[in-house]
Amino acid sequence: MFFKAIAALCDLFILRKEGQVPSSHTNRFRILEDKYPLIYKIADRDFPFYQDSYTQKMNKETAKLLKEDAEQIKKILGI
């Protein structure tokens, strides 16, 4: 669920900055990569953990990293 929070925060950030909500993961990542590299770096690093979560259990270290990244994006957004 942490990555879903990260994706929602990214979408909120994009909505605030661009006036649109991304239509897909691909669209979200392209906007972030092109215009907001700091947030892109966080989301891109965490996306494989999200993909793996469909077939593997997440360990505590990964969950902690994702939680910290969600908090970092919240801080950037001023939430």
C-alpha positions in Angstrom: 0.0 0.0 0.0 3.0 2.3 0.5 3.6 2.4 -3.3 0.0 3.2 -3.9 0.4 6.1 -1.5 3.5 7.2 -3.4 1.6 7.0 -6.7 -1.3 9.0 -5.3 1.1 11.6 -3.9 2.9 11.8 -7.3 -0.5 12.2 -9.0 -1.5 15.0 -6.6 1.9 16.7 -7.2 1.3 16.5 -11.0 -2.3 17.7 -10.7 -1.1 20.8 -8.7 1.8 21.6 -11.1 0.3 20.5 -14.4 -3.5 20.7 -13.9 -3.9 17.1 -15.0 -4.0 13.6 -13.5 -1.8 11.0 -15.2 -3.8 8.3 -17.0 -1.3 5.5 -16.3 1.9 4.5 -14.6 3.7 5.2 -17.9 2.2 8.7 -18.2 3.0 9.5 -14.6 6.7 8.4 -15.0 7.1 10.3 -18.2 5.8 13.6 -16.7 8.0 13.1 -13.6 11.1 12.1 -15.6 10.7 15.1 -17.9 9.8 17.8 -15.4 10.4 16.6 -11.8 13.5 14.4 -11.7 13.8 14.4 -7.9 10.3 12.8 -7.5 10.9 10.6 -10.5 14.0 9.2 -8.9 12.1 8.2 -5.8 9.1 6.7 -7.7 11.3 4.9 -10.3 13.4 3.3 -7.6 10.3 2.1 -5.7 8.3 0.8 -8.7 10.0 -2.6 -8.9 9.0 -3.3 -5.2 5.4 -2.6 -6.2 5.6 -5.0 -9.2 7.2 -7.7 -7.0 4.5 -7.3 -4.4 2.1 -9.2 -6.6 4.2 -12.4 -6.3 6.4 -12.0 -3.3 6.1 -11.0 0.3 7.6 -7.7 1.2 10.3 -7.6 3.9 10.4 -5.1 6.7 13.4 -3.2 5.2 11.6 -2.6 2.0 8.4 -1.5 3.7 10.4 0.9 5.8 12.1 2.3 2.7 8.7 2.8 0.9 7.2 4.4 4.0 10.2 6.8 4.2 9.9 7.6 0.5 6.1 8.3 0.9 7.0 10.7 3.7 9.6 12.4 1.6 7.2 13.1 -1.2 4.6 14.3 1.4 7.2 16.7 2.6 8.0 18.0 -0.9 4.3 18.6 -1.4 3.9 20.4 1.9 1.3 18.0 3.2 
